Structure formats: C-alpha cells, structure tokens
C-alpha cells in the first residue's frame, strides 16, 4: 500500500455543520486501518490527513467522498507521499 496526503482548504461557503460528519468519516477510515494521521492547520484554513491505499485514483475517491468536500465547504488536493527514512 502507498501513502497519500489529503489536504483540505476551507472555501467561502464553509459550513460548521459538516465538521462532525467529517470527523465521523475520519473515524471510519481509522476503523478500516486506512488513516495514519490527521489534524487541522493552526491558522484555521483547513487540515490534512494521511491515508494508505492502493492507488492515487482510490485516494482521490476517498478524498472526494469527505463530507466537507461533498458539501462544498472545502476543496481537496490529493498527493502520493513518498516518505524517506
């Protein structure tokens, strides 16, 4: 499995009602052993999470299924992350 960094950035349409569904979504990824790390940016502009899966296409589908993204509250960028020891 590969690692993918998913970053989210709040839009002008950000809606706080989607924060809980977002964290529920992350809990599901954690339960499925896909979530490695997550957290918000200190400036409140968004956040990031690191997942493991088989392909960039799969990671992109996961990122786009985040309730924050689906609601238009945030945008998403997905990158394969090759960590160095």
ABEGO torsion letter per residue (X at the ends): XBBBBBBBBBBAABBAAAAAAAAAAAAAAAAAGABABBEBBAAGAEBBBBBBBABAAAAAAAAAABAAAAAGABBBBBBBBBBBX
